[in-house]
Amino acid sequence: MPTYHYRCKNCDYDFTEHQSFDDAPITVCPKCGQEQVRKVFSAVPIEFKGHGFYRTDGASHSSK
Ligand SMILES: [Zn+2]
């Protein structure tokens, strides 16, 4: 099921919804209740560029 990204123009609330292609797009903000929600079309690549992921204390070697 695709995940759609929405943003409320009223309160800037960002959220994603799992919807099928047949589902009606969400228009009402679940946070503020205003009908200001717009679908965000942005291909958001999942980035793992290692910011702050380097913990090289080497104390625990928990290999599976
Ligand atoms: Zn809102």
N, CA, C, O and the ligand as a Tripos MOL2 file, in Angstrom:
@<TRIPOS>MOLECULE
protein
  257   255    65     0     0
PROTEIN
NO_CHARGES

@<TRIPOS>ATOM
      1 N           0.8510   -1.2000    0.0000 N.3       1 MET1
      2 CA          0.0000    0.0000    0.0000 C.3       1 MET1
      3 C           0.8850    1.2480    0.0000 C.2       1 MET1
      4 O           1.8120    1.3620    0.8010 O.2       1 MET1
      5 N           0.5950    2.1540   -0.8810 N.am      2 PRO2
      6 CA          1.4440    3.3430   -0.9410 C.3       2 PRO2
      7 C           1.2210    4.2720    0.2470 C.2       2 PRO2
      8 O           0.1510    4.3080    0.8540 O.2       2 PRO2
      9 N           2.2290    4.9880    0.5370 N.am      3 THR3
     10 CA          2.1460    5.9580    1.6160 C.3       3 THR3
     11 C           2.1210    7.3560    1.0280 C.2       3 THR3
     12 O           2.9650    7.7220    0.2090 O.2       3 THR3
     13 N           1.1460    8.1190    1.4570 N.am      4 TYR4
     14 CA          1.0380    9.4780    0.9520 C.3       4 TYR4
     15 C           1.4260   10.4670    2.0290 C.2       4 TYR4
     16 O           1.1770   10.2800    3.2190 O.2       4 TYR4
     17 N           2.0350   11.5030    1.5600 N.am      5 HIS5
     18 CA          2.5280   12.5230    2.4670 C.3       5 HIS5
     19 C           1.6080   13.7370    2.3780 C.2       5 HIS5
     20 O           1.3360   14.2530    1.2940 O.2       5 HIS5
     21 N           1.1450   14.1710    3.5180 N.am      6 TYR6
     22 CA          0.2470   15.3210    3.5460 C.3       6 TYR6
     23 C           0.8140   16.4120    4.4440 C.2       6 TYR6
     24 O           1.6020   16.1680    5.3580 O.2       6 TYR6
     25 N           0.3760   17.6120    4.1400 N.am      7 ARG7
     26 CA          0.7530   18.7160    5.0110 C.3       7 ARG7
     27 C          -0.4140   19.6710    5.1260 C.2       7 ARG7
     28 O          -1.0810   20.0000    4.1450 O.2       7 ARG7
     29 N          -0.6390   20.1040    6.3440 N.am      8 CYS8
     30 CA         -1.6920   21.0730    6.5950 C.3       8 CYS8
     31 C          -1.1530   22.4790    6.4010 C.2       8 CYS8
     32 O          -0.1300   22.8600    6.9690 O.2       8 CYS8
     33 N          -1.8640   23.2320    5.5900 N.am      9 LYS9
     34 CA         -1.4110   24.6000    5.3380 C.3       9 LYS9
     35 C          -1.7530   25.5180    6.4960 C.2       9 LYS9
     36 O          -1.1900   26.6040    6.6370 O.2       9 LYS9
     37 N          -2.6770   25.0680    7.3140 N.am     10 ASN10
     38 CA         -3.0940   25.9140    8.4290 C.3      10 ASN10
     39 C          -2.1010   25.8610    9.5860 C.2      10 ASN10
     40 O          -1.6580   26.8890   10.0960 O.2      10 ASN10
     41 N          -1.7640   24.6360    9.9850 N.am     11 CYS11
     42 CA         -0.9190   24.5230   11.1730 C.3      11 CYS11
     43 C           0.4250   23.8670   10.8720 C.2      11 CYS11
     44 O           1.2150   23.6030   11.7790 O.2      11 CYS11
     45 N           0.6780   23.6070    9.5820 N.am     12 ASP12
     46 CA          1.9640   23.0290    9.1860 C.3      12 ASP12
     47 C           2.1760   21.6110    9.6850 C.2      12 ASP12
     48 O           3.3060   21.1310    9.7670 O.2      12 ASP12
     49 N           1.1070   20.9660   10.0070 N.am     13 TYR13
     50 CA          1.2280   19.5960   10.4830 C.3      13 TYR13
     51 C           1.5610   18.6690    9.3280 C.2      13 TYR13
     52 O           0.9170   18.7040    8.2790 O.2      13 TYR13
     53 N           2.5560   17.8570    9.5300 N.am     14 ASP14
     54 CA          3.0460   16.9290    8.5290 C.3      14 ASP14
     55 C           2.6650   15.5140    8.9150 C.2      14 ASP14
     56 O           2.9010   15.0900   10.0470 O.2      14 ASP14
     57 N           2.0930   14.7990    8.0060 N.am     15 PHE15
     58 CA          1.7920   13.4160    8.3410 C.3      15 PHE15
     59 C           1.7200   12.5650    7.0830 C.2      15 PHE15
     60 O           1.5820   13.0670    5.9680 O.2      15 PHE15
     61 N           1.8140   11.2930    7.2970 N.am     16 THR16
     62 CA          1.7140   10.3570    6.1860 C.3      16 THR16
     63 C           0.5680    9.3970    6.4540 C.2      16 THR16
     64 O           0.2490    9.0770    7.5990 O.2      16 THR16
     65 N          -0.0370    8.9520    5.3750 N.am     17 GLU17
     66 CA         -1.1490    8.0180    5.4830 C.3      17 GLU17
     67 C          -0.9360    6.8620    4.5220 C.2      17 GLU17
     68 O          -0.4990    7.0430    3.3850 O.2      17 GLU17
     69 N          -1.2490    5.6960    4.9960 N.am     18 HIS18
     70 CA         -1.2610    4.5400    4.1040 C.3      18 HIS18
     71 C          -2.6360    4.4640    3.4650 C.2      18 HIS18
     72 O          -3.6430    4.2650    4.1450 O.2      18 HIS18
     73 N          -2.6650    4.6230    2.1690 N.am     19 GLN19
     74 CA         -3.9390    4.5930    1.4670 C.3      19 GLN19
     75 C          -3.8020    3.8010    0.1950 C.2      19 GLN19
     76 O          -2.7290    3.7140   -0.4030 O.2      19 GLN19
     77 N          -4.9040    3.2320   -0.2000 N.am     20 SER20
     78 CA         -4.9000    2.5800   -1.5050 C.3      20 SER20
     79 C          -5.1700    3.6370   -2.5660 C.2      20 SER20
     80 O          -5.5330    4.7740   -2.2630 O.2      20 SER20
     81 N          -4.9850    3.2330   -3.8090 N.am     21 PHE21
     82 CA         -5.1510    4.1980   -4.8940 C.3      21 PHE21
     83 C          -6.5940    4.6840   -5.0140 C.2      21 PHE21
     84 O          -6.8640    5.7600   -5.5480 O.2      21 PHE21
     85 N          -7.5090    3.8680   -4.5060 N.am     22 ASP22
     86 CA         -8.9240    4.2110   -4.6440 C.3      22 ASP22
     87 C          -9.4090    5.1440   -3.5500 C.2      22 ASP22
     88 O         -10.4650    5.7630   -3.6760 O.2      22 ASP22
     89 N          -8.6490    5.2420   -2.4920 N.am     23 ASP23
     90 CA         -9.1030    6.0540   -1.3690 C.3      23 ASP23
     91 C          -9.1240    7.5360   -1.7260 C.2      23 ASP23
     92 O          -8.2890    8.0330   -2.4820 O.2      23 ASP23
     93 N         -10.0870    8.2060   -1.1670 N.am     24 ALA24
     94 CA        -10.1500    9.6470   -1.3710 C.3      24 ALA24
     95 C          -9.0190   10.3090   -0.5910 C.2      24 ALA24
     96 O          -8.6920    9.8980    0.5220 O.2      24 ALA24
     97 N          -8.4370   11.3270   -1.1840 N.am     25 PRO25
     98 CA         -7.3580   12.0140   -0.4770 C.3      25 PRO25
     99 C          -7.8770   12.7160    0.7690 C.2      25 PRO25
    100 O          -9.0210   13.1660    0.8340 O.2      25 PRO25
    101 N          -7.0210   12.7880    1.7170 N.am     26 ILE26
    102 CA         -7.3960   13.4350    2.9700 C.3      26 ILE26
    103 C          -7.3810   14.9430    2.7850 C.2      26 ILE26
    104 O          -6.4510   15.5080    2.2090 O.2      26 ILE26
    105 N          -8.4100   15.5700    3.2750 N.am     27 THR27
    106 CA         -8.4670   17.0300    3.1480 C.3      27 THR27
    107 C          -8.5480   17.7210    4.5010 C.2      27 THR27
    108 O          -8.2350   18.9050    4.6250 O.2      27 THR27
    109 N          -8.9640   16.9800    5.4980 N.am     28 VAL28
    110 CA         -9.1230   17.5950    6.8180 C.3      28 VAL28
    111 C          -7.9360   17.2330    7.6970 C.2      28 VAL28
    112 O          -7.5700   16.0650    7.8230 O.2      28 VAL28
    113 N          -7.3560   18.2350    8.2890 N.am     29 CYS29
    114 CA         -6.2080   18.0420    9.1520 C.3      29 CYS29
    115 C          -6.6250   17.3140   10.4310 C.2      29 CYS29
    116 O          -7.5620   17.7350   11.1100 O.2      29 CYS29
    117 N          -5.9310   16.2280   10.7570 N.am     30 PRO30
    118 CA         -6.2780   15.5080   11.9860 C.3      30 PRO30
    119 C          -5.8690   16.2600   13.2420 C.2      30 PRO30
    120 O          -6.2740   15.8960   14.3450 O.2      30 PRO30
    121 N          -5.0910   17.2790   13.0860 N.am     31 LYS31
    122 CA         -4.6120   18.0040   14.2480 C.3      31 LYS31
    123 C          -5.4760   19.2160   14.5600 C.2      31 LYS31
    124 O          -5.9440   19.3900   15.6850 O.2      31 LYS31
    125 N          -5.6780   20.0450   13.5520 N.am     32 CYS32
    126 CA         -6.4130   21.2830   13.8090 C.3      32 CYS32
    127 C          -7.8320   21.2300   13.2600 C.2      32 CYS32
    128 O          -8.6430   22.1070   13.5590 O.2      32 CYS32
    129 N          -8.1460   20.2090   12.4560 N.am     33 GLY33
    130 CA         -9.5020   20.0410   11.9680 C.3      33 GLY33
    131 C          -9.8680   20.9380   10.8040 C.2      33 GLY33
    132 O         -11.0150   20.9350   10.3570 O.2      33 GLY33
    133 N          -8.9170   21.7000   10.3100 N.am     34 GLN34
    134 CA         -9.1970   22.5740    9.1830 C.3      34 GLN34
    135 C          -9.0770   21.8100    7.8690 C.2      34 GLN34
    136 O          -8.3170   20.8480    7.7570 O.2      34 GLN34
    137 N          -9.8290   22.2500    6.8980 N.am     35 GLU35
    138 CA         -9.7560   21.6140    5.5900 C.3      35 GLU35
    139 C          -8.6610   22.2630    4.7570 C.2      35 GLU35
    140 O          -8.9110   22.8750    3.7190 O.2      35 GLU35
    141 N          -7.4590   22.1070    5.2450 N.am     36 GLN36
    142 CA         -6.3230   22.7860    4.6120 C.3      36 GLN36
    143 C          -5.2130   21.8170    4.2640 C.2      36 GLN36
    144 O          -4.0640   22.2130    4.0720 O.2      36 GLN36
    145 N          -5.5580   20.5680    4.1840 N.am     37 VAL37
    146 CA         -4.5310   19.5660    3.9580 C.3      37 VAL37
    147 C          -4.2790   19.3800    2.4670 C.2      37 VAL37
    148 O          -5.2030   19.2150    1.6700 O.2      37 VAL37
    149 N          -3.0260   19.4120    2.1270 N.am     38 ARG38
    150 CA         -2.6410   19.1860    0.7400 C.3      38 ARG38
    151 C          -1.6970   18.0040    0.6670 C.2      38 ARG38
    152 O          -0.8670   17.7840    1.5490 O.2      38 ARG38
    153 N          -1.8460   17.2580   -0.3960 N.am     39 LYS39
    154 CA         -0.9310   16.1530   -0.6140 C.3      39 LYS39
    155 C           0.4190   16.6980   -1.0370 C.2      39 LYS39
    156 O           0.5090   17.6100   -1.8590 O.2      39 LYS39
    157 N           1.4400   16.1420   -0.4770 N.am     40 VAL40
    158 CA          2.7920   16.5760   -0.8060 C.3      40 VAL40
    159 C           3.4090   15.5700   -1.7610 C.2      40 VAL40
    160 O           3.6090   14.4030   -1.4260 O.2      40 VAL40
    161 N           3.7020   16.0500   -2.9500 N.am     41 PHE41
    162 CA          4.3410   15.1760   -3.9180 C.3      41 PHE41
    163 C           5.8370   15.4100   -3.8890 C.2      41 PHE41
    164 O           6.3670   16.3100   -4.5420 O.2      41 PHE41
    165 N           6.4780   14.5990   -3.1370 N.am     42 SER42
    166 CA          7.9260   14.7330   -3.1050 C.3      42 SER42
    167 C           8.5230   13.3590   -2.9390 C.2      42 SER42
    168 O           8.1990   12.6180   -2.0110 O.2      42 SER42
    169 N           9.3810   13.0480   -3.8380 N.am     43 ALA43
    170 CA         10.0850   11.7900   -3.6930 C.3      43 ALA43
    171 C          11.1450   11.9840   -2.6200 C.2      43 ALA43
    172 O          12.1890   12.5970   -2.8410 O.2      43 ALA43
    173 N          10.8440   11.4530   -1.4890 N.am     44 VAL44
    174 CA         11.7840   11.6220   -0.3810 C.3      44 VAL44
    175 C          12.6890   10.3980   -0.3170 C.2      44 VAL44
    176 O          12.2660    9.3250    0.1150 O.2      44 VAL44
    177 N          13.8890   10.5580   -0.7320 N.am     45 PRO45
    178 CA         14.7960    9.4190   -0.6560 C.3      45 PRO45
    179 C          15.2160    9.1560    0.7830 C.2      45 PRO45
    180 O          15.4380   10.0720    1.5760 O.2      45 PRO45
    181 N          15.3110    7.9170    1.0730 N.am     46 ILE46
    182 CA         15.7460    7.5660    2.4170 C.3      46 ILE46
    183 C          17.2580    7.7160    2.4830 C.2      46 ILE46
    184 O          18.0090    6.9950    1.8250 O.2      46 ILE46
    185 N          17.6650    8.6440    3.2730 N.am     47 GLU47
    186 CA         19.0890    8.9450    3.3290 C.3      47 GLU47
    187 C          19.7130    8.4170    4.6060 C.2      47 GLU47
    188 O          19.2910    8.7320    5.7190 O.2      47 GLU47
    189 N          20.7020    7.6270    4.4070 N.am     48 PHE48
    190 CA         21.5020    7.2200    5.5540 C.3      48 PHE48
    191 C          22.9300    7.6290    5.2740 C.2      48 PHE48
    192 O          23.7550    6.8320    4.8270 O.2      48 PHE48
    193 N          23.1870    8.8320    5.5360 N.am     49 LYS49
    194 CA         24.5160    9.3190    5.2350 C.3      49 LYS49
    195 C          25.4000    9.3290    6.4680 C.2      49 LYS49
    196 O          26.5100    9.8620    6.4630 O.2      49 LYS49
    197 N          24.8920    8.7450    7.4890 N.am     50 GLY50
    198 CA         25.7590    8.4930    8.6320 C.3      50 GLY50
    199 C          25.9590    9.6780    9.5460 C.2      50 GLY50
    200 O          26.9500    9.7360   10.2750 O.2      50 GLY50
    201 N          25.0290   10.6330    9.5210 N.am     51 HIS51
    202 CA         25.1720   11.7440   10.4520 C.3      51 HIS51
    203 C          24.8990   11.2630   11.8630 C.2      51 HIS51
    204 O          23.7740   10.8990   12.2050 O.2      51 HIS51
    205 N          25.9060   11.2650   12.6480 N.am     52 GLY52
    206 CA         25.7490   10.8770   14.0400 C.3      52 GLY52
    207 C          25.5210    9.3920   14.2250 C.2      52 GLY52
    208 O          25.0280    8.9590   15.2660 O.2      52 GLY52
    209 N          25.8750    8.6160   13.2270 N.am     53 PHE53
    210 CA         25.6800    7.1820   13.3670 C.3      53 PHE53
    211 C          26.9880    6.4570   13.6220 C.2      53 PHE53
    212 O          27.0400    5.2300   13.7010 O.2      53 PHE53
    213 N          28.0050    7.2210   13.7440 N.am     54 TYR54
    214 CA         29.2830    6.5930   13.9720 C.3      54 TYR54
    215 C          29.6120    6.5590   15.4560 C.2      54 TYR54
    216 O          30.1490    7.5180   16.0120 O.2      54 TYR54
    217 N          29.2950    5.4830   16.0620 N.am     55 ARG55
    218 CA         29.6570    5.2980   17.4640 C.3      55 ARG55
    219 C          30.7240    4.2330   17.5430 C.2      55 ARG55
    220 O          30.4470    3.0330   17.5620 O.2      55 ARG55
    221 N          31.8990    4.6910   17.5870 N.am     56 THR56
    222 CA         33.0060    3.7320   17.5260 C.3      56 THR56
    223 C          33.6370    3.5540   18.8990 C.2      56 THR56
    224 O          34.8580    3.5950   19.0450 O.2      56 THR56
    225 N          32.8020    3.3590   19.8880 N.am     57 ASP57
    226 CA         33.4100    3.0910   21.1890 C.3      57 ASP57
    227 C          33.8650    1.6370   21.3030 C.2      57 ASP57
    228 O          34.7100    1.2980   22.1320 O.2      57 ASP57
    229 N          33.2910    0.7930   20.4620 N.am     58 GLY58
    230 CA         33.8100   -0.5670   20.3360 C.3      58 GLY58
    231 C          33.6830   -1.4100   21.5930 C.2      58 GLY58
    232 O          34.2880   -2.4780   21.6930 O.2      58 GLY58
    233 N          32.9150   -0.9450   22.5350 N.am     59 ALA59
    234 CA         32.8270   -1.6930   23.7810 C.3      59 ALA59
    235 C          31.9900   -2.9460   23.6030 C.2      59 ALA59
    236 O          32.3420   -4.0160   24.1010 O.2      59 ALA59
    237 N          30.8820   -2.8090   22.8940 N.am     60 SER60
    238 CA         29.9990   -3.9700   22.7470 C.3      60 SER60
    239 C          30.0760   -4.5150   21.3360 C.2      60 SER60
    240 O          29.7570   -3.8130   20.3760 O.2      60 SER60
    241 N          30.4830   -5.7180   21.2120 N.am     61 HIS61
    242 CA         30.5220   -6.3680   19.9150 C.3      61 HIS61
    243 C          29.3760   -7.3720   19.8380 C.2      61 HIS61
    244 O          29.5670   -8.5790   19.9920 O.2      61 HIS61
    245 N          28.2020   -6.8470   19.5990 N.am     62 SER62
    246 CA         27.0640   -7.7400   19.5330 C.3      62 SER62
    247 C          26.7770   -8.0990   18.0860 C.2      62 SER62
    248 O          25.9490   -7.4640   17.4320 O.2      62 SER62
    249 N          27.4350   -9.0770   17.6100 N.am     63 SER63
    250 CA         27.1940   -9.5130   16.2500 C.3      63 SER63
    251 C          26.1780  -10.6440   16.2420 C.2      63 SER63
    252 O          26.2140  -11.5530   17.0710 O.2      63 SER63
    253 N          25.2690  -10.5570   15.2730 N.am     64 LYS64
    254 CA         24.2160  -11.5660   15.2300 C.3      64 LYS64
    255 C          24.6870  -12.8010   14.4290 C.2      64 LYS64
    256 O          23.9350  -13.7640   14.2810 O.2      64 LYS64
    257 ZN         -3.7580   21.5800   10.6650 Zn       65 ZN65
@<TRIPOS>BOND
     1     1     2 1
     2     2     3 1
     3     3     4 2
     4     3     5 am
     5     5     6 1
     6     6     7 1
     7     7     8 2
     8     7     9 am
     9     9    10 1
    10    10    11 1
    11    11    12 2
    12    11    13 am
    13    13    14 1
    14    14    15 1
    15    15    16 2
    16    15    17 am
    17    17    18 1
    18    18    19 1
    19    19    20 2
    20    19    21 am
    21    21    22 1
    22    22    23 1
    23    23    24 2
    24    23    25 am
    25    25    26 1
    26    26    27 1
    27    27    28 2
    28    27    29 am
    29    29    30 1
    30    30    31 1
    31    31    32 2
    32    31    33 am
    33    33    34 1
    34    34    35 1
    35    35    36 2
    36    35    37 am
    37    37    38 1
    38    38    39 1
    39    39    40 2
    40    39    41 am
    41    41    42 1
    42    42    43 1
    43    43    44 2
    44    43    45 am
    45    45    46 1
    46    46    47 1
    47    47    48 2
    48    47    49 am
    49    49    50 1
    50    50    51 1
    51    51    52 2
    52    51    53 am
    53    53    54 1
    54    54    55 1
    55    55    56 2
    56    55    57 am
    57    57    58 1
    58    58    59 1
    59    59    60 2
    60    59    61 am
    61    61    62 1
    62    62    63 1
    63    63    64 2
    64    63    65 am
    65    65    66 1
    66    66    67 1
    67    67    68 2
    68    67    69 am
    69    69    70 1
    70    70    71 1
    71    71    72 2
    72    71    73 am
    73    73    74 1
    74    74    75 1
    75    75    76 2
    76    75    77 am
    77    77    78 1
    78    78    79 1
    79    79    80 2
    80    79    81 am
    81    81    82 1
    82    82    83 1
    83    83    84 2
    84    83    85 am
    85    85    86 1
    86    86    87 1
    87    87    88 2
    88    87    89 am
    89    89    90 1
    90    90    91 1
    91    91    92 2
    92    91    93 am
    93    93    94 1
    94    94    95 1
    95    95    96 2
    96    95    97 am
    97    97    98 1
    98    98    99 1
    99    99   100 2
   100    99   101 am
   101   101   102 1
   102   102   103 1
   103   103   104 2
   104   103   105 am
   105   105   106 1
   106   106   107 1
   107   107   108 2
   108   107   109 am
   109   109   110 1
   110   110   111 1
   111   111   112 2
   112   111   113 am
   113   113   114 1
   114   114   115 1
   115   115   116 2
   116   115   117 am
   117   117   118 1
   118   118   119 1
   119   119   120 2
   120   119   121 am
   121   121   122 1
   122   122   123 1
   123   123   124 2
   124   123   125 am
   125   125   126 1
   126   126   127 1
   127   127   128 2
   128   127   129 am
   129   129   130 1
   130   130   131 1
   131   131   132 2
   132   131   133 am
   133   133   134 1
   134   134   135 1
   135   135   136 2
   136   135   137 am
   137   137   138 1
   138   138   139 1
   139   139   140 2
   140   139   141 am
   141   141   142 1
   142   142   143 1
   143   143   144 2
   144   143   145 am
   145   145   146 1
   146   146   147 1
   147   147   148 2
   148   147   149 am
   149   149   150 1
   150   150   151 1
   151   151   152 2
   152   151   153 am
   153   153   154 1
   154   154   155 1
   155   155   156 2
   156   155   157 am
   157   157   158 1
   158   158   159 1
   159   159   160 2
   160   159   161 am
   161   161   162 1
   162   162   163 1
   163   163   164 2
   164   163   165 am
   165   165   166 1
   166   166   167 1
   167   167   168 2
   168   167   169 am
   169   169   170 1
   170   170   171 1
   171   171   172 2
   172   171   173 am
   173   173   174 1
   174   174   175 1
   175   175   176 2
   176   175   177 am
   177   177   178 1
   178   178   179 1
   179   179   180 2
   180   179   181 am
   181   181   182 1
   182   182   183 1
   183   183   184 2
   184   183   185 am
   185   185   186 1
   186   186   187 1
   187   187   188 2
   188   187   189 am
   189   189   190 1
   190   190   191 1
   191   191   192 2
   192   191   193 am
   193   193   194 1
   194   194   195 1
   195   195   196 2
   196   195   197 am
   197   197   198 1
   198   198   199 1
   199   199   200 2
   200   199   201 am
   201   201   202 1
   202   202   203 1
   203   203   204 2
   204   203   205 am
   205   205   206 1
   206   206   207 1
   207   207   208 2
   208   207   209 am
   209   209   210 1
   210   210   211 1
   211   211   212 2
   212   211   213 am
   213   213   214 1
   214   214   215 1
   215   215   216 2
   216   215   217 am
   217   217   218 1
   218   218   219 1
   219   219   220 2
   220   219   221 am
   221   221   222 1
   222   222   223 1
   223   223   224 2
   224   223   225 am
   225   225   226 1
   226   226   227 1
   227   227   228 2
   228   227   229 am
   229   229   230 1
   230   230   231 1
   231   231   232 2
   232   231   233 am
   233   233   234 1
   234   234   235 1
   235   235   236 2
   236   235   237 am
   237   237   238 1
   238   238   239 1
   239   239   240 2
   240   239   241 am
   241   241   242 1
   242   242   243 1
   243   243   244 2
   244   243   245 am
   245   245   246 1
   246   246   247 1
   247   247   248 2
   248   247   249 am
   249   249   250 1
   250   250   251 1
   251   251   252 2
   252   251   253 am
   253   253   254 1
   254   254   255 1
   255   255   256 2
@<TRIPOS>SUBSTRUCTURE
     1 MET1         2 RESIDUE 1 A MET
     2 PRO2         6 RESIDUE 1 A PRO
     3 THR3        10 RESIDUE 1 A THR
     4 TYR4        14 RESIDUE 1 A TYR
     5 HIS5        18 RESIDUE 1 A HIS
     6 TYR6        22 RESIDUE 1 A TYR
     7 ARG7        26 RESIDUE 1 A ARG
     8 CYS8        30 RESIDUE 1 A CYS
     9 LYS9        34 RESIDUE 1 A LYS
    10 ASN10       38 RESIDUE 1 A ASN
    11 CYS11       42 RESIDUE 1 A CYS
    12 ASP12       46 RESIDUE 1 A ASP
    13 TYR13       50 RESIDUE 1 A TYR
    14 ASP14       54 RESIDUE 1 A ASP
    15 PHE15       58 RESIDUE 1 A PHE
    16 THR16       62 RESIDUE 1 A THR
    17 GLU17       66 RESIDUE 1 A GLU
    18 HIS18       70 RESIDUE 1 A HIS
    19 GLN19       74 RESIDUE 1 A GLN
    20 SER20       78 RESIDUE 1 A SER
    21 PHE21       82 RESIDUE 1 A PHE
    22 ASP22       86 RESIDUE 1 A ASP
    23 ASP23       90 RESIDUE 1 A ASP
    24 ALA24       94 RESIDUE 1 A ALA
    25 PRO25       98 RESIDUE 1 A PRO
    26 ILE26      102 RESIDUE 1 A ILE
    27 THR27      106 RESIDUE 1 A THR
    28 VAL28      110 RESIDUE 1 A VAL
    29 CYS29      114 RESIDUE 1 A CYS
    30 PRO30      118 RESIDUE 1 A PRO
    31 LYS31      122 RESIDUE 1 A LYS
    32 CYS32      126 RESIDUE 1 A CYS
    33 GLY33      130 RESIDUE 1 A GLY
    34 GLN34      134 RESIDUE 1 A GLN
    35 GLU35      138 RESIDUE 1 A GLU
    36 GLN36      142 RESIDUE 1 A GLN
    37 VAL37      146 RESIDUE 1 A VAL
    38 ARG38      150 RESIDUE 1 A ARG
    39 LYS39      154 RESIDUE 1 A LYS
    40 VAL40      158 RESIDUE 1 A VAL
    41 PHE41      162 RESIDUE 1 A PHE
    42 SER42      166 RESIDUE 1 A SER
    43 ALA43      170 RESIDUE 1 A ALA
    44 VAL44      174 RESIDUE 1 A VAL
    45 PRO45      178 RESIDUE 1 A PRO
    46 ILE46      182 RESIDUE 1 A ILE
    47 GLU47      186 RESIDUE 1 A GLU
    48 PHE48      190 RESIDUE 1 A PHE
    49 LYS49      194 RESIDUE 1 A LYS
    50 GLY50      198 RESIDUE 1 A GLY
    51 HIS51      202 RESIDUE 1 A HIS
    52 GLY52      206 RESIDUE 1 A GLY
    53 PHE53      210 RESIDUE 1 A PHE
    54 TYR54      214 RESIDUE 1 A TYR
    55 ARG55      218 RESIDUE 1 A ARG
    56 THR56      222 RESIDUE 1 A THR
    57 ASP57      226 RESIDUE 1 A ASP
    58 GLY58      230 RESIDUE 1 A GLY
    59 ALA59      234 RESIDUE 1 A ALA
    60 SER60      238 RESIDUE 1 A SER
    61 HIS61      242 RESIDUE 1 A HIS
    62 SER62      246 RESIDUE 1 A SER
    63 SER63      250 RESIDUE 1 A SER
    64 LYS64      254 RESIDUE 1 A LYS
    65 ZN65       257 GROUP 0 **** ****
